[in-house]
Amino acid sequence: MKTENNLKKNEINLGSKTTYRNFPMVPRVVFGQGCFNQLGDILMSKRRNSDAPFIFLVDDYFEKSENILPIPLLFNDVVIFISAEEEPKTGQVDALVSEIRESFDELPSGIVGIGGGTLLDLAKAVAILLNNKGQAKDYQGWDLVNKPSIYHVGIPTVSGTGAEVSRTTVLLGPEKKLGINSDHTTYDQVVLDPELTKTVPKDQWFYTGMDCFIHCVESLNGTYLNAFSQSYGEKALDLCKEVFLDDIPDHESRDKLMMASWHGGMSIAYSQVGIAHAMSYGLSYLLGIKHGIGNCLVFQHLEEFYPEGVKLFEQMLQKHNIVLPQGICSNLTQNDFDTMIHVSLSMEALWENALGKDWSSQMTPERLQAIYQKI
């Protein structure tokens, strides 16, 4: 593991004094099989009045009659079902915010996101924009949000992204794929109910779980590594090994993967991810490839950078009979490659974490394109 003593992402040099960033954490979390049933009680104390609704942004998977969740609706609460087939977009956030503002005379009591990373990121972004002027694209970057978001609750129904715990909401904008990374992004309340992940299709379960696994590998091998991120990353990595390499009961697997997701998200709160994520952003921006599978498509070709992690990844692929798509980049034009390379190389913090301060001399556009061409 790399343990450089240079100034890290979580440090600010103020003359002769080093100040450490004071990152937020989720202040309240409930965990356990069936704890979703406590949601009504949790929300009741946060209702301002009967005219200030809760807005539930829910994966449209739960719109089907056989999958309906017992959402605790009161007064003029609203459920908005949203497809998770595509990455969340800044324009989508702006449209949801406009719809909510036009439908009610006052701000909602809160936003509740129910789903995987797409829905959790959308809910965080909507909660921010309801209390801040402008458009979502104006806040893509680090610490650009001026006012706190409205109260918001995250309820993951797929485990792995860490979106439920992170201070980032990753959005595809008109010019870039970049998160709203802010102290005001973090959820006020998270509900972790492993029962909600029982019906996740196997491929989605694997790809999303690998997002967590790759989080850990990149964090633990990064130049930003510190004892805080290492403690969470090592625990998440151990849990991922149990889930994807050991033979454990299904209910135990669900519990442990949900905790791996939580710890994996925490491991990068005070650290950063690396090459697979930076390259996955390029794939997503150009081709619309979802984040989890995008990470897998890239990571399989990163043995030079993460040899132990790639070896474990190959074992996990084999154990679960997962065959990754091939030829994704075989018909791309040079303009296409240039676009992906531009998006990927703009993720400077990720590259510095992976390769150090001289990363740009190591990862040239030509070298990056050569990796993309393998996918």
PLY file of the C-alpha trace (Angstrom):
ply
format ascii 1.0
element vertex 375
property float x
property float y
property float z
element edge 374
property int vertex1
property int vertex2
end_header
0.00 0.00 0.00
1.17 3.51 -0.78
1.73 5.69 2.25
3.22 8.95 0.95
3.64 11.70 3.54
2.82 14.56 1.17
-0.24 16.74 1.76
-3.35 14.64 1.28
-6.83 15.42 0.00
-8.19 15.74 3.53
-5.56 18.30 4.57
-5.34 22.06 4.01
-1.98 23.78 4.43
-2.40 27.14 6.16
1.14 28.47 6.33
2.95 26.46 8.99
-0.29 24.90 10.21
-2.12 21.91 8.74
-5.90 21.88 9.14
-7.90 18.72 8.51
-11.19 18.80 6.67
-14.19 18.38 8.92
-16.32 16.05 6.83
-19.93 15.26 7.79
-21.34 11.82 8.50
-24.92 10.58 8.43
-26.23 11.60 11.87
-28.92 8.93 12.19
-29.11 5.38 10.85
-31.30 2.39 11.57
-30.22 -1.12 10.51
-31.97 -4.47 10.59
-34.23 -6.92 8.78
-37.64 -5.25 8.43
-36.63 -1.85 9.80
-38.24 -0.18 6.76
-41.52 -0.54 8.71
-40.26 2.12 11.13
-40.11 4.75 8.38
-43.50 6.28 9.24
-42.46 6.89 12.84
-39.11 8.31 11.75
-40.73 10.80 9.38
-43.54 11.85 11.71
-41.30 14.00 13.90
-39.96 15.79 10.82
-43.34 16.81 9.36
-43.70 20.58 9.65
-47.43 20.63 8.95
-50.05 18.84 6.86
-49.36 21.08 3.84
-45.63 20.33 3.74
-45.46 16.85 2.20
-42.77 14.25 2.00
-41.75 13.51 -1.57
-40.74 9.90 -2.17
-38.45 9.32 -5.16
-38.71 5.59 -5.76
-37.18 3.16 -8.25
-39.97 2.22 -10.67
-39.20 -1.45 -10.00
-41.45 -0.96 -6.96
-44.32 0.34 -9.08
-45.21 -3.22 -10.10
-47.95 -4.74 -7.97
-45.83 -7.70 -6.82
-43.04 -5.41 -5.61
-45.00 -2.63 -3.90
-43.46 -1.26 -0.70
-45.59 -0.17 2.27
-44.64 3.49 1.91
-46.14 5.43 4.87
-48.04 8.16 3.00
-49.92 10.87 4.92
-51.76 14.07 3.97
-50.55 15.22 0.53
-47.37 13.11 0.34
-46.33 12.20 -3.19
-44.58 9.18 -4.68
-42.65 9.76 -7.91
-41.51 6.57 -9.60
-38.27 6.95 -11.58
-36.46 4.55 -13.88
-32.96 3.61 -12.79
-31.99 2.36 -16.25
-29.91 5.45 -16.97
-27.38 7.41 -14.93
-28.89 10.40 -13.03
-28.64 13.67 -14.99
-28.48 17.33 -13.99
-31.44 18.11 -16.26
-33.47 15.38 -14.56
-32.77 16.97 -11.18
-33.82 20.40 -12.47
-37.07 18.98 -13.88
-37.95 17.27 -10.58
-37.21 20.41 -8.59
-39.42 22.51 -10.91
-42.24 19.97 -10.68
-42.14 19.96 -6.88
-41.97 23.75 -6.60
-44.92 24.19 -8.97
-47.03 21.58 -7.17
-46.81 22.97 -3.62
-47.04 26.36 -1.97
-44.23 25.64 0.46
-41.12 23.51 0.65
-41.69 19.83 1.36
-40.95 18.48 4.81
-38.36 16.32 3.15
-37.20 14.09 0.31
-36.99 10.29 0.63
-34.90 8.36 -1.90
-35.66 4.64 -2.24
-33.58 2.56 -4.65
-30.01 2.01 -5.77
-27.30 4.57 -6.38
-29.25 6.36 -9.12
-32.25 7.10 -6.89
-30.11 7.91 -3.85
-28.04 10.40 -5.84
-31.14 11.97 -7.38
-32.76 12.41 -3.97
-29.65 14.06 -2.54
-29.43 16.44 -5.50
-33.13 17.36 -5.40
-32.90 18.07 -1.66
-30.00 20.44 -2.33
-31.58 22.27 -5.28
-34.90 22.81 -3.48
-33.06 25.12 -1.09
-30.46 26.63 -3.45
-30.83 28.83 -6.51
-29.72 27.92 -10.00
-29.38 24.61 -11.80
-27.82 21.32 -10.78
-24.90 21.77 -13.19
-23.90 24.93 -11.30
-23.01 22.80 -8.28
-21.01 20.03 -9.95
-17.67 20.21 -8.17
-16.32 20.55 -4.67
-17.94 22.70 -1.94
-20.06 24.89 -4.22
-23.34 24.52 -2.30
-24.10 27.57 -0.13
-27.24 26.62 1.80
-28.17 23.38 3.54
-30.40 20.94 1.70
-33.86 20.21 3.00
-34.28 17.15 5.23
-33.61 13.99 3.24
-33.66 10.24 3.90
-31.84 7.53 1.97
-33.07 3.95 1.75
-30.88 1.66 -0.40
-32.53 -1.33 -2.06
-29.27 -2.48 -3.68
-25.97 -2.74 -1.80
-22.60 -1.54 -3.01
-22.50 2.03 -4.24
-22.03 3.67 -0.84
-24.30 6.50 -2.04
-26.28 6.22 1.19
-23.30 7.45 3.23
-21.27 9.66 0.88
-21.16 13.47 0.62
-21.29 13.20 -3.18
-24.16 12.92 -5.62
-22.74 11.91 -9.01
-24.59 13.45 -11.97
-24.22 13.35 -15.72
-24.21 16.98 -16.87
-24.23 18.64 -20.28
-20.43 18.91 -20.28
-19.17 16.43 -17.69
-19.99 13.63 -15.30
-19.13 14.97 -11.88
-20.56 14.90 -8.39
-22.05 17.61 -6.27
-19.50 17.12 -3.50
-20.64 19.09 -0.47
-21.08 19.01 3.28
-24.78 19.60 2.59
-25.18 16.49 0.41
-25.01 13.85 3.15
-28.29 12.25 4.19
-29.91 13.26 7.49
-31.26 9.76 8.02
-30.52 6.39 6.44
-32.62 3.24 6.72
-30.63 0.05 6.11
-33.02 -2.88 5.67
-31.33 -5.90 4.05
-34.77 -7.38 3.29
-35.18 -4.74 0.57
-32.31 -6.32 -1.42
-33.79 -9.84 -1.60
-35.10 -9.54 -5.16
-32.08 -7.86 -6.79
-31.17 -9.73 -10.04
-27.88 -11.60 -9.80
-25.99 -9.54 -12.40
-27.02 -6.28 -10.74
-26.17 -7.70 -7.30
-22.70 -8.60 -8.57
-21.91 -5.39 -10.47
-23.11 -3.15 -7.66
-21.26 -5.21 -5.09
-18.11 -4.91 -7.19
-18.46 -1.13 -7.02
-17.92 -1.51 -3.28
-15.05 -3.99 -3.74
-13.29 -1.69 -6.21
-13.87 1.31 -3.89
-11.88 -0.56 -1.26
-9.05 -1.68 -3.53
-8.56 1.83 -4.91
-8.78 3.49 -1.51
-6.41 1.05 0.19
-3.83 1.38 -2.58
-4.07 5.15 -2.94
-1.66 7.93 -2.03
-4.44 9.58 0.00
-4.60 6.57 2.34
-4.79 7.35 6.06
-5.73 5.43 9.18
-9.35 6.65 9.03
-10.02 5.48 5.47
-7.89 2.36 5.95
-9.92 1.15 8.92
-13.19 1.37 6.98
-11.69 0.11 3.72
-10.16 -2.98 5.27
-13.42 -3.94 6.97
-15.40 -3.43 3.75
-12.87 -5.49 1.80
-13.08 -8.35 4.29
-16.88 -8.30 4.08
-16.75 -8.35 0.26
-14.47 -11.38 0.34
-16.94 -13.19 2.62
-19.91 -12.32 0.42
-18.35 -13.07 -2.96
-15.86 -15.84 -2.18
-17.24 -17.75 0.83
-20.39 -19.85 1.02
-22.65 -18.13 3.54
-26.46 -18.11 3.99
-28.40 -15.63 1.86
-29.66 -13.57 4.79
-26.14 -13.25 6.16
-24.84 -12.30 2.72
-27.43 -9.51 2.43
-26.56 -8.16 5.87
-22.82 -8.20 5.22
-22.99 -6.66 1.75
-25.11 -3.82 3.08
-22.49 -3.20 5.77
-19.69 -3.50 3.20
-21.39 -0.79 1.17
-21.61 1.46 4.23
-17.98 0.92 5.20
-16.80 1.22 1.60
-18.55 4.58 1.27
-16.95 5.72 4.51
-13.51 4.60 3.33
-13.55 7.15 0.50
-15.14 9.95 2.54
-11.69 10.77 3.91
-9.80 9.35 0.94
-10.60 8.82 -2.76
-11.12 6.19 -5.44
-8.82 5.63 -8.39
-8.25 4.52 -11.98
-11.28 2.27 -12.50
-13.68 4.96 -11.36
-11.97 7.69 -13.38
-12.19 5.57 -16.53
-15.73 4.42 -15.77
-16.83 8.08 -15.81
-15.64 8.27 -19.42
-17.57 5.13 -20.41
-20.69 6.41 -18.69
-20.53 9.87 -20.24
-20.06 8.65 -23.81
-21.89 5.33 -23.86
-24.31 5.55 -20.94
-22.80 2.46 -19.30
-23.96 2.18 -15.71
-21.42 2.79 -13.01
-21.11 -0.70 -11.52
-20.59 -2.60 -14.74
-18.41 0.22 -16.06
-16.05 -0.25 -13.12
-15.90 -3.98 -13.81
-15.22 -3.50 -17.52
-12.24 -1.30 -16.68
-10.95 -3.08 -13.58
-10.32 -6.38 -15.37
-7.56 -4.62 -17.35
-5.84 -2.89 -14.39
-3.60 -5.72 -13.15
-0.56 -3.46 -13.65
-1.92 -1.06 -11.03
-3.92 -3.32 -8.69
-2.50 -6.86 -9.09
-3.94 -8.40 -5.90
-7.33 -6.77 -6.40
-7.66 -7.91 -10.02
-6.71 -11.46 -9.02
-9.49 -11.52 -6.41
-11.90 -9.95 -8.92
-11.21 -12.74 -11.41
-11.93 -15.33 -8.71
-15.23 -13.62 -7.94
-16.21 -13.56 -11.63
-15.50 -17.27 -11.91
-17.29 -18.27 -8.71
-20.49 -16.48 -9.74
-20.32 -17.36 -13.45
-20.32 -13.72 -14.53
-19.24 -13.10 -18.13
-18.43 -9.47 -18.85
-19.48 -7.94 -22.20
-16.73 -7.66 -24.80
-16.02 -5.32 -27.69
-17.61 -2.30 -25.99
-15.05 0.08 -27.50
-14.31 -1.82 -30.71
-16.25 0.49 -33.04
-15.49 3.85 -31.46
-14.06 6.71 -33.48
-11.05 8.74 -32.46
-13.44 11.55 -31.47
-15.19 9.09 -29.19
-11.94 8.09 -27.53
-10.95 11.74 -27.18
-14.23 12.47 -25.38
-13.81 9.59 -22.94
-10.19 10.51 -22.31
-11.10 14.16 -21.63
-13.82 13.18 -19.15
-11.60 10.64 -17.43
-8.50 12.81 -17.13
-10.58 15.67 -15.70
-10.97 13.57 -12.54
-7.66 14.85 -11.21
-8.12 13.86 -7.57
-8.77 10.25 -8.57
-5.63 10.09 -10.69
-3.51 11.74 -8.01
-4.78 9.25 -5.45
-3.90 6.38 -7.77
-0.54 7.52 -9.16
0.70 10.45 -7.09
1.27 14.11 -7.86
3.08 13.37 -11.14
0.15 11.30 -12.41
-0.23 13.28 -15.66
3.26 12.29 -16.79
2.43 8.63 -16.12
-1.09 8.42 -17.55
-0.84 10.04 -20.96
-3.85 10.19 -23.31
-2.18 7.53 -25.48
-1.72 5.15 -22.56
-5.29 5.71 -21.40
-6.68 5.07 -24.88
-4.72 1.80 -25.05
-6.58 0.59 -21.94
-9.96 1.70 -23.29
-9.27 -0.20 -26.52
-9.07 -3.47 -24.55
-12.64 -3.10 -23.32
0 1
1 2
2 3
3 4
4 5
5 6
6 7
7 8
8 9
9 10
10 11
11 12
12 13
13 14
14 15
15 16
16 17
17 18
18 19
19 20
20 21
21 22
22 23
23 24
24 25
25 26
26 27
27 28
28 29
29 30
30 31
31 32
32 33
33 34
34 35
35 36
36 37
37 38
38 39
39 40
40 41
41 42
42 43
43 44
44 45
45 46
46 47
47 48
48 49
49 50
50 51
51 52
52 53
53 54
54 55
55 56
56 57
57 58
58 59
59 60
60 61
61 62
62 63
63 64
64 65
65 66
66 67
67 68
68 69
69 70
70 71
71 72
72 73
73 74
74 75
75 76
76 77
77 78
78 79
79 80
80 81
81 82
82 83
83 84
84 85
85 86
86 87
87 88
88 89
89 90
90 91
91 92
92 93
93 94
94 95
95 96
96 97
97 98
98 99
99 100
100 101
101 102
102 103
103 104
104 105
105 106
106 107
107 108
108 109
109 110
110 111
111 112
112 113
113 114
114 115
115 116
116 117
117 118
118 119
119 120
120 121
121 122
122 123
123 124
124 125
125 126
126 127
127 128
128 129
129 130
130 131
131 132
132 133
133 134
134 135
135 136
136 137
137 138
138 139
139 140
140 141
141 142
142 143
143 144
144 145
145 146
146 147
147 148
148 149
149 150
150 151
151 152
152 153
153 154
154 155
155 156
156 157
157 158
158 159
159 160
160 161
161 162
162 163
163 164
164 165
165 166
166 167
167 168
168 169
169 170
170 171
171 172
172 173
173 174
174 175
175 176
176 177
177 178
178 179
179 180
180 181
181 182
182 183
183 184
184 185
185 186
186 187
187 188
188 189
189 190
190 191
191 192
192 193
193 194
194 195
195 196
196 197
197 198
198 199
199 200
200 201
201 202
202 203
203 204
204 205
205 206
206 207
207 208
208 209
209 210
210 211
211 212
212 213
213 214
214 215
215 216
216 217
217 218
218 219
219 220
220 221
221 222
222 223
223 224
224 225
225 226
226 227
227 228
228 229
229 230
230 231
231 232
232 233
233 234
234 235
235 236
236 237
237 238
238 239
239 240
240 241
241 242
242 243
243 244
244 245
245 246
246 247
247 248
248 249
249 250
250 251
251 252
252 253
253 254
254 255
255 256
256 257
257 258
258 259
259 260
260 261
261 262
262 263
263 264
264 265
265 266
266 267
267 268
268 269
269 270
270 271
271 272
272 273
273 274
274 275
275 276
276 277
277 278
278 279
279 280
280 281
281 282
282 283
283 284
284 285
285 286
286 287
287 288
288 289
289 290
290 291
291 292
292 293
293 294
294 295
295 296
296 297
297 298
298 299
299 300
300 301
301 302
302 303
303 304
304 305
305 306
306 307
307 308
308 309
309 310
310 311
311 312
312 313
313 314
314 315
315 316
316 317
317 318
318 319
319 320
320 321
321 322
322 323
323 324
324 325
325 326
326 327
327 328
328 329
329 330
330 331
331 332
332 333
333 334
334 335
335 336
336 337
337 338
338 339
339 340
340 341
341 342
342 343
343 344
344 345
345 346
346 347
347 348
348 349
349 350
350 351
351 352
352 353
353 354
354 355
355 356
356 357
357 358
358 359
359 360
360 361
361 362
362 363
363 364
364 365
365 366
366 367
367 368
368 369
369 370
370 371
371 372
372 373
373 374
